[in-house]
Amino acid sequence: MKNNINIAIVGLGQIGIYLYNELNKKKKGIEAKTGKKIKIVAISAKNKNKKRKFKIDKKIFYLNPLTIFKSKKIDILFESIGQSDGISKKIVETALRNKINVITPNKALIAKHGDYLANLAEKNNVNLEFEASVAGGIPILRTIKEGLATNKINKIYGILNGTTNYILTEMEKTNENFDKVLKKAQLLGYAEPGNPKLDLNGFDAFAKIRILSALSFNTKISKSKCIMEGIQNIKLEDIKIASQLGLRVKLLGISKIIDGHLFETVHPCLVSKNTYIGNVNGVMNAVITEGKPVGESVLQGEGAGPGPTSSSLLSDLLSILRGNVKLPFGISFSKRKTIKPFNNDNYVNSLYLRFEVKDKQGVLSLITNRLAKYKISVKRIIQTPDKKNKKATIVIITHKTTEINAKNCLSIFKKNKNILKFPTLIRLYS
């Protein structure tokens, strides 16, 4: 690679503008580490005159990012728009076809089009780097591709979304309800101020688990239908009851090989307060791999925000500047296999079930009889009457059962007049 490197940044949101400032600040340090002089020669965003945290050079601003390719000689392009399709995909695709190295934190793009874009990068002998797409500043992707390269990983799981982890932690700590804590997270910049839906419904974590699966198991990115649930339905009541039981609610992303089949899921889990994962709090992320011969490996750090994300983006930059052209997913596209998906109906867990019921005789036996009918056995029952409102809360912890049994059993409770709300289900992680 030549000594003078031209860089373009497309997307000047929270991450893009922070990256722009970091690149300008750290030019000398980057040169000392790599022997390369970097220069930002093009930037692009929707609005040239928008008020930003850091001042931009308007002389290198392009309203249409696609015109950059005709106007400037680019060596490395940062894409930080964040869409899974549209202009994000078009920019990355065009850059790779023009033999330009690409660095992106865009997990939605990689989870949806990563196979196609990786193949394109390989054909054009350039880099497609996306360390920042998973777990912010934690170098998990490089760890899998390089540090654990000779290990056979059979499971990877963890807390992959800082927004939801902050909300669940804060609800337990402050005794405040979901909506109040969400507003606090938005004010602090931990959650999107407009629509934080993709964090809350599990989509963000799920895109990340699909990327981790492909890297860990040397597979194509899975497209199969999986269990994806967020934290929108977790009530303060669930947090309190869990705490009394020595448990905490965590949104976990889980991927593993079961009998030669790929299982991926994201959903809230009850975990013991005595476990490592049960004590990863606030905006922190943690990723745990299980493999041979290394055993269990743990990486923890801040998983969101412009600082940690820029750290990973600059790590990718230095890797490229050192002259490394690497396969985006660690092995070539042609050697990455497709694994059949695990049947989600056979997923096994103990369950936490919370019922809001009319406080009248026979309701508890009705519930336990229905559970027994679907071979769901009861481990523990907690009843909390509300005499004033003639209601009661019944919490049942079950022994292990299959997903299909739980689904079929709970569907019956939709039609019962003594069950005031559809039961809340949280799986116990073990």
N, C-alpha and C positions, 0 to 999 in steps of 0.2 A: 504493500500500500504506500502511496506517495506521502510526503511529509506534511503538505498543506491540505487540510480536510475541510470541505464545505458542507455546512449543515443547514437543513431546513426544519422548521417546526410548524406543523399544521394543527391548529387547535390551541387557543390561548385562554382556556378556562383556568380553573384553580390549579390544576396540575401543569398545564402547558406554560403558564406565565411564571410559575415557580421554577420550572426547569430552565426557562429562558434566562432568568436571573442567575441561577446556579452555574450555567454554562459560561456566562460572562464573568462571573466571580472567580471561577476555578480554572480558567484557561491555563495559567502558569503551572498549577499543580498537575493538570492533565498532561501537559507537555513534558513535565519532569518524569512522570510515570510511564509515558508511552513514546516519547520522542516525536509526537505529532502536534502540529499547531492547528487548532480548530478555529473556524470562523463561521458565525451564523450569517448566512447570506440571503435567507428568505424566511419570512414568517407569514402565517395566514390565519384569519379568523373571520367570523361573520361581520364584525363591526370594528372598523379601524379606529374610531374615536371613543370607544367605550372606556370608562374610567377603570383602570387596572391597578393592582397592588404595586406593580413595578413598571416603570416607564419603558416604552418600546421605541425602537428605531423605525419611524414611519417610512423612511426611505426604502426599506426592504420589505414593506408590507404588500401582500397580494390578497385582494378580495376573493379572487377565484384561485384556489390552490393548484388547479390543474395547469394554469399558465406558468407556474414555477418551472415545470419540466422543459418548457420551450425557451425560457428566459435565462436560466442559470444552470451551471454544471454542479449537480448535487452528488455528494458521496454517501451521506447518511441522512435519512429522513426520520423524524420523530412524528408519529401520528398520535394525537391525544384528543381527538374529537369524541370518541367513545360510542359510536353507533355500531350495531352489528352488521348493518348493510349500508346502502346509500353511499355518501361521499367518503366515509371511512374506508369501506371496502375498495372503492374506486381508486382512492389515493394510494393505498398499500399495493394494490394490484399493479397500477401504473408504475410505481417506483420499482417494484421487483422486476417487471418486464424490461425496464430501462437499466437494469443491473445496478440499482441503488440499494444499499443496505437499509433495512427498516427496523426501527425499535418502537414498540408500542406497549402501553399499559392496558390495552383494550381487551378485557376478558370476554366480552360478548362477541366480538369479532373473531377471536381465536377459537372460542368454544363452538361457534357455528361454521366458520370457514377455514379453520386452522389447517386441516388436511390439504385443502386445495392450495392455500397460500404457501404452505411449507414445501409442497411439490414444486411450485413455481420458483421459490427461492433456490431450491436444489438445482433445478434445470438451468438457472441463470448464475449459479455459483456465487450467490450473495447470502448475507445473513438476514434471517427474520428472528429477532430477539423479543421476548415477551415476559421476562422475569417479573416485571412490575404488575402483570395481570393477575397474579395470585399472591395474597398475603403481604401486599405492600412492600415493606423494607426487608422482609424475611427472605433470604436467598434459597428458597426451597426448590425452585426449578433447577438451578445450577447444581444444587446438592444432589438431586436425583440424577441429573445428566452426567455429572462428573464425580462427585464424592462417593456416591453409591452406585456407580456405573456397573460394577461387577456383581452387585447383589441381586438376588431374586426377591423382589418386593411382592408380598402377597396381600398387604392391606395398607391403606393410607386414610387417615381420618383427622378431624380436628375442628377447631373454631375458625371459620374462614371469613367471618363478617364482623367487623369492629362495631358497626352501628347496633346490630341486634345484641351483641354481647354487652355493650354499654347499657342498653335499655334494661336488659334482664338483671344486670348487676345493680343498677340504680334503683329498680323497683324493690329489690330485696333490701337494699341498704337504707332507703328513705321511706319505705312504706307508701310510696306514691303510685297512682295508677298508671296504666300504659300511656294514655293520651298526654298526661302531664309530663311524664319522663320523655316522651317523643318530642314534645315542644322544646324541652331543655336541650335535647340532643341536637335539634335543628339550630337553636341559638348558638351552641358551641361549635357548630360546623361539623358534627359527627354524622348528621343525617341531612339529606337533600332538603333545602328549605321549601321547595315546591311540592314535589311528589316523590317521597321516599319508598314507594311501593316495591321496587325491585330489590331493595335491601330487606324489607319487612316480610315479603312473601317467599323468600328463600331463593329467588332466581339468581341473585348475585353469587351466593355461595355455591349454587348448583353449577353455574358456568365454570367456576373454579375447580370443582370436584371433577368435572369432565376433562379439563386440561390435565389435572394431576393423574387421573386414571390413564390417559393416553401415554404420559411420560413414564409412569411407574410400571405399567404392564406391557409397554412397547406395542400398543394397539392403535388402530384408527380411533378417532373421536367418536364416542358412542352417540347414536341418535335414537335409542330405544326409549320407550315411555317408562318413567321412574317415579318413585314416591318423592314429591317435593312439597313440603309444607313450611310455612313461615311462623312467625310469633304473634300474628295479629290477634289470635284467639286466646292467648295466654293472659289470664286475669291475675290481679294482685292476690286474690284468694288462693290460686294455684301455687304462687311463689311462697306464700305463708305456710300452706299445708306441707309443701315439699320441705321447707326449712325445718318444720317440726319433726319430719321423718329423717332428718340428716341428709337431705338431698337438695340439689340445685337444678334449675332448668337452664340448659345450654342448647343453642342451635348448632347441631353438628352436621358436617358433611362427612359421609362415609363411603369409601369405595374398597371393595375386596373381591377376590376370586373365590367363589364357592363352587366346589365340584366342577371346576373348569369353566364356569360361567361368570360373567361380569355382573356384579351387583353395585349399583350406585344409588345413593339417596341423600336427601337433606331434610331434616325434620327436627323439631324440638325433642330433647332427651332429658330424662331425669338421671343425673349422675351423683354419685356419692360425694359429700363434702371432703371425704378423706382421700379422694383421688387427685392426681395431678391436674387432669382436665377440669375438675370441679373447682379449682382454685385459679384458673386463668380468668381474670376479671377485667372490667372496664373495656377500653377499646382494643385490648390486646387480642392478637390471633395466636394460635398454636397449631402446628402440624406435626403429626406423629406417624412415622413409617414403621412397619414391621416387615422384616426380611431376613434372608439368610445369606452369608453367615453373620451379618452385623447385629441382628436382633432388633431391639427397639431404638429408634432415634427420634429426638424431640427438638424442634425449632420453635422458638417463641419470640414475638416482638410486635411492634405496632403494625397493624395491618391496613391502615387507611391514612388518608391525608397526603398533602403535597410533599411534605418532608420525606417520609419513608418511601413514597412512590418514586420521588426523584432520585433517592439513593439507589434504588434498583435500576432505574433508567440509566444513570451514570455508570453503574456496574456493567450494564450491557454495552455502553459506549466504549468503555476501556477494553472490554473483551475484543470488540471489533478493531479498535485502533492498534491493538497488539498484533494484528494480522491474522486473527483466527477466523476462518470461514468454517462454521460449524453447522451440523445438521440440526434444524430447529427442534426436532423431537428426540435427538440423541442417536437415532438410527435412521437409515434412509427410508423414504416413503414406501418403496417397494417391499421392504422387509417388515413393515409394521402390519400386524395381522388384525383380523376382525374376530372378536369373541362373541359367542351367543350370549344374550342377556339372561340373567337369572330370573326365574318366575317370581315376581313380587308377592304373589299370593302365598308363597311358602316362607316368607320372611317371618322370623320367630322373635318374639319379645314378651317380657312381662309388661303389663299395662297399668297405668294410673287412669282411672275412670272417675270423673266427677259428675254426679247427677243432682240437678235441682228438681225437687219433687214436692208434691202436696204432702203435708204432715198428717198422714192417716195410716191406719193399720193395714198391713198386707202389702205395702208398696215395696219394702225391702225384699220380702220373700218373692215377689213378682220379678224383681231384678235378678236376684240370685238364681231363680229357676230358669230364667231366660239364658243367663250365662251358662248354666249347666247344660242346657239343651245344645249349646254350640261348643261343648267340651272346654269351656273356660272355667278353671277352678279358682276359687277365691283364696287369697293369702291373708288379706287384712281388710277390715272394714272400719271406717271412721264416720260416725253420725253426728251432725251438728244441727239440732233443732232451732227453728226460728218461730217460737210459739206465737209471738205477736202477729206475724203475717201468715200463720198456719202453713209454713213451709219448712223444708229441711234440706240440708246438703248431705249427700251420701258420697263418700269417697271410697272406692274399692281398688285395692292393689291385687292384681291377679298373678297366678303362676304363668309360665310361658305358654303362649298360644300363637297360632299362625295369623297372618294378616287377613286372610280370607275369612277365618272364623270370626275375628273381631268386626270386620266390615259387615258381614251378614247378620251378626247378632245385633249390632248397634242400629242397623237400619229399621229394626222392628220398633225401637223406642220412639221413632218419629211420630208414630200414630197413637201413642198412649196418652190419654188425657191427664193421667197422674204424673207424667214426666213433663215438667214445665218448659225445659229447654233441651235441645239435643245435647247428649252427653259430651263433655270435654275429654279427649283422649290424648295422653302423653305417653310415649314409649319409654321404658326404663332401659338405659344403656348398660350392657354388661360385656 
